[in-house]
Amino acid sequence: MTPSETKAIVTLSLLAAFVDGEKHERERAEIKRIAEGLSQADGVNLPTIYQDVLMKRVSLASVAGELKSAESRQLAYEMAVCMCDADGVQSEPERLFLMDVRSSLGLDASAAQFSQRAEDIAAAVPAAVAVTAATAATPAAPQAPDSTELDRAILNAAILNGALELLPETLSTMAIIPLQMKLVYRIGQAHGYQLDTGHIKDFLATVGVGLTSQYLEQAGRKLLGGLLGKVGGGLLGGLGKQAVSSGMSFASTYALGHVAKRYYAGGRTLSTQMLKDAFSNVVKEGQGLQTQYLPAIQERARTLDTSQVLSLVKNA
């Protein structure tokens, strides 16, 4: 893709992030932080784009005009869909926005099908949580969870999410957030807590992991690093080139799991600052472990394809 197409895709992603106008201030701050952190890659100045979007200095029509190839238009639409679905199923303003995007980009019915697949992934966590809560018997005094088993589950989830970020398809990256949410849910449940999705989202936000901003960061590292390649392709060549990108998803998942384990084992008594500090420290630990587990991440990636993403999220 040309730099102007890359810029247009990022701009459309940010337009999608703010289309419903309901982003919490801390999520806006996280998106700004990500924009600043990814700035100047491939000649794309993300902080400027961020300001242009917030000040409404760009329009859908102007963005669409920069997307010349069919591949760039398809990728732009897919990223916009995933931005809308990153924090849950689409709101009415988001659905209307995506309809306008499809029309402006001249996309066919397959684009609407992609949107439905993204919606299915976004709905998988709330559906699973609701079913579990509805069928759970009144718990007796909870037994102490198997710490070794939870550690194994956290590591496996981190490896899986690192592998998903190696794949070029946008839906694969989108699955990372629901899988992190289900990991937190599973850890809370192991300690005797029946969590709802609102609590899980709030836990992630408290430690510093916004949903929309995390997707922007994951996708942005790929896109601005030239890692996405052609839409619909298989595994990209040069997996080592993607180690940094994959390592962040590995480390953030590893940290979320271990901080959640500490939080629920301690009766949810850690303060907001203690949670943030713990998460920051364990992310560094996870980054240190990523090199050790990179062969396992790469091997897991070779066994995955996009058709498995929804079942992975449902069955995690």
Protein Blocks (a to p, Z undefined) as FASTA:
>chain_A
ZZklmmmmmmmmmmmmmmnopacfklmmmmmmmmmmmgoiahiafklmmmmmmnopacfk
lmmmmmmbfklmmmmmmmmmmmmmmnoccdfklmmmmmmmmmmnopafklmmmmmmmmmm
mmmmmmmmmmmmmmpccddddddddfklmmmmmmmmmmmmmmmmmpmbfklmmmmmmmmm
mmmmmmmmmnopacdfklmmmmmmmnopafklmmmmmmmmmmmnopnopghiacdehkll
mmmmmmmmmmmmmmmmmmmmmmmmnoopacfklmmmmmmmmmmmmmmmmmmmmmmmmmmm
mmgcfklmmmmmmmZZ
